[in-house]
């Protein structure tokens, strides 16, 4: 569908340009991002995400990256100096946050591919879960508008059994990363209890969030007590659901996959309440889990249309990982279904207990294509029992609150940065409508559907 600009006229990053070959127009916009200008969305149905509501026939004026004014179309005069996007029949919502993303390093073409796939799907903020020094420069380049990409929060290199060999090393590494300017510390498995406690102590002293996995030596209760900012993948929850008298190997399986038969659903409510009391957030990455463990043939999964945007050798690796998982002699399809269902029950229980849920899929990972997988994750949050509004909130207002940036992004309000997604249909009625994107605004730069599709054609391995 059209984004509302006139035929033959393209409004890209605030520039209205006529009669230019479109591939040249797009290349110019992406290689040399233009400064944000003044744009008015006229006649949109506004979903501000500050509450579950739709405001009819609204005009939203954006100037210099920020939302300047919002009001009923009849109350706001749109002058000739403003570029306009006709919004009749469309819904305007805040940009989404992907809270478990991986940002490439080294290969500039692949980096730009991944960043654009996020943006093309309305992802205007990402939390990079495995950072490195080049990502600090990338964060600045994105913020300055020199590279087109979502707002970036990044960890440094992860804390794990290979990078940390004693508590003093954990403390030194944390202090180094804080001085370097990383946004948070990423935890991978393998830390001893003493190493984790040393890391947590210095991180809390530095007011440096730490997030990610939970080592078996620490367990859920240890992570909650230490004030871990987020637990990703629902790591350690299956272990916490196993009764104390069970004789099982607690570190077995993929995020507790092999414990599904021993986990007691009756314990879910208690661990959900404990999580809420500790003010620890969760990023379930349910789509990653279901991609890998459910008994769906790898070749069937390869037919997902979005895989055309990933390098064929990457897709081959994902398919091999899937086949290997299903071919394991201990694999049981009924156990897999129970594991998935237990996780869905846990997601809803955490939400209902008041523990924060954040939208995150873990991309690019097994059949998770950046941007596209966030929409699959939205669908799985709804399948777990959240309403469409609650699922969308996990990807809009909730991440802003998590980062302490509610005055910057996350809802549509005057004064906030203009990270916006224009939709063809109401996502509050059907979460699938969140992927029916007519255009994306990235901190005041407008990328209409035509520009998105043109760039996606360039990135299409199947068509090139």
N, C-alpha and C positions, 0 to 999 in steps of 0.2 A: 504494500500500500504506500501511497505517497506520504511524505512527511508534511505536506501542506504548502511547500513552495511551488511557484509557478513552473509549468512545463518549460524546460530549457534553462531554468535558473536553479543554481545549486548554492545552498548556503552552507559553507564549510568553515568551521572554526571562526564564525562571525563574518565571513567574506561572501558576498553575493556575487557570483561570477556567471556570465552568460556566454554561450556559444564557444566553449573551450572543449577540445577533446577530453573526454572524462578521465581517461587513464592518466593524462598529464595533470589534470586538475587534482586528482587524488594523490598522485605522487608528490606534487608540490605541497599539499596540505600535510602529508605525513612526514616528509623529510625536513621541511622548514615550517614548523608550526607557527601560525599567525597569532598575534596577540589577541586575547579575548576582547570582544567588542560588545556593543549594546544590542540585545536581542529581546523581543517580546514574544512569548507564547500566548496566543490569543484564543479564547473560547475553549480552553481545555477543561476537562474534568480532573480536578486536583485531588490526589491522594497524598496528603502531607505526611502521613505516618506518625503524627503526634497523638493520634487516636484513630479508632476504626471509623473513618468517615470519608465521604467523597463530596467535595465542594464543586458545585456545578458552574459552568460558564465563567471560568476564571481567566484573568490575565496575569501572567507572571513576567516581570521585567528583570532582566539580568544585565548587569553592567560591571565590567572589570572583575570578572571571576565570581561575583557575588550576586545573590538575589536581592534586588533593590526594593521591589514593591510587589505585593500580591493583593488582588482585589477582584470584585465582580467586574466583568467586561464593561458594563455600563458606567462604572465609576472611575475607570482609568482611560485617559486619552493617550493613544499611541501615536506619537509624533512621527513625522517623515524621517527623522534622524535615526529611528530604530529599525533594525532588520526585524522582520516578522515571520513567525512560523504559525500557520493556521492550525489550530488545535481542535477544531470541531470534530466530535466523535472519537477523540483520543483521550487517553488518561496519562497524566504526568505524575510520576512518583520519584522518590529519591533514588540515586544510584545505589547499587548493591555492594556489599563487602564480601570478599572471599577470604575467610579467616584461617584457612589452612592451604596456603599456596606455596608453590615452589617456583622460584625465579631463576632462570638459567644464568650461567656465567660463562664468559669466554667466547662463545659463538654469537656474534652480533646479530646475524640474520635470524637465528633461532630465538634469541632474546626478543627481537622485535616481533616475531611471529607470535610468541606466547603473550606478550603484552597486548598486542592488538586483539587476540582472541578473547582476552578478558574484557577489553573495552567494548568489543563488538557485541558482547552479551550483557552489557549494562553493568559490568563490574567496574566501579570507579575507585575502589580501595582494595588493596590486598595486604595480607599479613604474610610476609615471606618467612617460611619456617626453617630455612637452612641457608643462612646468609654467609657472606664473605666480604672482604674489604671492598671489592668493586661495587657492591650493592650500596655502599654509602655514597659513592659518586653517582650511582644510578638514581638513588633517592633524591639527591639534589637536582639532577638533570630533569627528572620528572616534575619536581616542584617548580623549577624555573621555566618549564615549558619547552626545554630543548629536546626532550624525547616524549613522544605520545605514549602515555601509559597511565595506569591507575595509581592513585596515591599509594605510596609504599611505606609500610612499617616493616622493619627487618630485624631479625636476630643476627647474631654473629655465628661463627662455627659452633657446632653443637658440643655439649658436655656429654661424654660417653666413656665407656671403658677404655677406649684407645686414647682419647684426648686428656683424660684425667687419671692420674695414678696414685694420688693421695689427697687428703683434705686441703693441704696447703696449695697444691696445684689448682684445685677447684677455686679457691679464694683468689689466687693470682690471676687466673683466667677471667674470672668475673670482673675483677677490677680493671683489667686491660680492656675488656669489651665495653665497660661503662665509660672509660676515658675515650675510647675510639668513637663513641657516639651511637652505638647500636641501641635499638628501641627496647629490646628485651633479650633474655637468655633462653636458649633452646636446649631442652633436656631430651636426650636419647636414652635408651635402656643401658644398663650395665654399671651404674654408679653404686658404690657401697652406701650403706646407711650413713656412715661417717662423712663420706664425700658429699652426699646430698645435703646433710644437715649443715655442713660448712658453707656450701654454696647458698643454701636458703638464708642462712644467717647474714652473710655479707650482702646478698641481694636485697634483703629487707633493709639493711643498714643504708644501702645506696639508693633505696627506693627504685630498684630495678626489677621489673616484673620477670618472672621465670615461668616457663610454660612448656607443654609438650607431653612426653611420655612419663610413665611412672615405673621406676625400677622395682623388680620383685622384692628387693631388700627393703624398700620403702613402704610399698603398699598404699592403698587408697587412704587409710587413716593418717599415715605419715605425710602424704601430699596435702591433705586437707589441713592438718595441724600446722604445716609449714607455711601455708598461705600461697600455694601455687596459684598463679593467675588463671591459668586454664589447663584442663586435662583434655588432651586430644585423643580421638579414636575411642572414647570411653575406656581408655586403658586402665586396667586394674579393677574395673567394676565387676567383671565376672568372678574374679578371685574373691571379692568382698561378698558375693552372693553365695559362695560355697559354705555350708555349715562347718563350724569349727571342728566337728568330729569326723569330717570326711578325710579319707586318706587318698589324696590326689597330688600330682605334681603341679604346683601352683604356677610355674612359669611355662607350662606346656601350651603349645598352640598359638594361633594368630589372634592376639588380643583376647586370650581366654577362650578361643574357639573350642578347644577340647574339654573345657569345663562346663559346656552348656548342659550336659546331662546331669551334672551334680549341682548346678546352681539352683537356689531356692527362690522362686518368684516372690514368695512371701517376704523376703528380706529387702525387696526393692524399695518399698516405701521408706524404710528406715534409712537406707543409704542416701536416698534422695533428700530427706530432711537434713541429714548430716552435711550434705554438700551445700545445701542452701544456707545452713547456719554458718558454714565456713566462708561463705561468699566466694566460692570457687566456680568459675564458668566451665562449660563443656562445649567442645567442638566435636560432634559425633562422627563426622566423615562417614555417614552411613552408606553413601553410594560406593565408596571404596570397598567397604566391607561386603556389601551385597554383590558388587561386581566380581569379587574374588571367590566368595564361598558358596554362592547359590549354584545349583546344578544346571547351569546354562552353558551350552557348548560354546567354545571359544570362537568357532567360525560364525556362529549366529551373532555373537557380540561384535565381531569384525564388521558386520553389515550396518552398524550404527552410522548414520550419515555424517556425523561430525568427525569421524575418524579420518575422513579425507583430508583434514587439515593438519594431521600429524605425520611426521616422516615414516615411511613404510617400515624401516627397520625398528623404529620404536614400537609400532603396532605389532610387529612380529614378536618382539620381546614380551609385550603384554600378553599376547596370545599364548606364548610358551609358558609364562608364569601361571596363567589360568589352567592350561592343560596339566601342568605339573601338580597343581593343587588338587585338581579333581582325580588325578591318577594315584595319589598317595594311597597306599594300602589301608590306612586307617580312616580314609574319608567316608563319611556317612551322610547321605543327602538329607535324611530326617534330622540328624543332629544339626546340619547346616540350617535347615528351616527353623528349628527351635532356637538356635543361636540368634538368627536374624529377628525372630519374633520377640525374644527376651530383650534384645537391644531396643526394639521399638517400644516395648512396654516401659523400659527404663527411661527412654527419651521423654515420653509423656509424663512419667512420674517426676522426673527432674523438673520439667516445666511447671507442672501443677504444684510442686513444692516451693516454687519460687527460685530455683537455681537457674542461673542464666544459661540459655542455649544460644550459640553463635553459629551462623551459617558457614560451613566449611566442608569442602569435599576431598581435599588432598589432590591437587592437580599441578602438573601432569603426572599422573600415576595410572595404575592398571585400568585402562579403558576410560579414564577420566580426562577428557579434553578440556583445557582451560576455558573457563567461562560457561561452556555447555554443561559441564558437570555440576556447576553451582545450581543450575535450574533443575537438574535431576535430584540434587539434594533437597531443594525446596519441595519437590514432589514427595520425597520420602519423609520429610518432616510432617507433611500433611497426612501421609499414610500412617504415620505413628500416632496421629490424633490431634496435632495442632491445627488450628484454623488457618486458612490462607493468610489472614492478617498477622497471626502470631508467627507464622513461618517467615513472612516478609520482614517482620520486625527483627527477627534474628539476623537478618542481613542488612538492616538499615539503622534504626535507632539504637539497637542493642550494641553493635560494634562501636558506635560513636561513644556510647556510655562506657564501654569497656576500656577504651583508650583515653577516657577523660577529655573527649573532644566533642561533647554534645553542642558546644557553641560554634562548631566548625562545619560539621556535616551530619548526615543521618536522618534528618527530616527536611521538609521544605518549609522554610521560614525566612522572613526578611533578615538580612545580615549574614546568613550562612553562605558557604561556598556553593556555587551552582553545579552540583553533581546530580544530574537529572536523567531520567529515562522516559521517553515518550512511547506509550503503548497503544496498540490498536484495540484492545479490549480490557475489561476490568479484571485485574488479578485477584481482587477480593472475592469474586464470584467463582473463579477457577484459577488455581495457581499456575496452570499451564499458560495462561495469558501473560504471565510475566516474561515469557520468552518471545512474545509477538511484538518485537521492537521496531518502532518506526524511526527512532533516532536516539542518540546518546549525547548528552552534554557533559563535557569533562572540564570542570572548573571554568565554565564560561565559554568553552569551545564546542561548537555544534557540529556533530557528525551525523548527517541524515542517512536514511536507509540506503540510498543510492551509493553513497560513499562506502558504507560498510560492505555492501554486496560486491562492489568493484574490487575492494581490497581482498575480500574472501576469495574471489575468483583467482586472484594472483597467488593466494596461499593454498589453492586446491591441488593436492598432489594427483588426484584422480583425473583432473582436467588439464594438467600440464605435463 
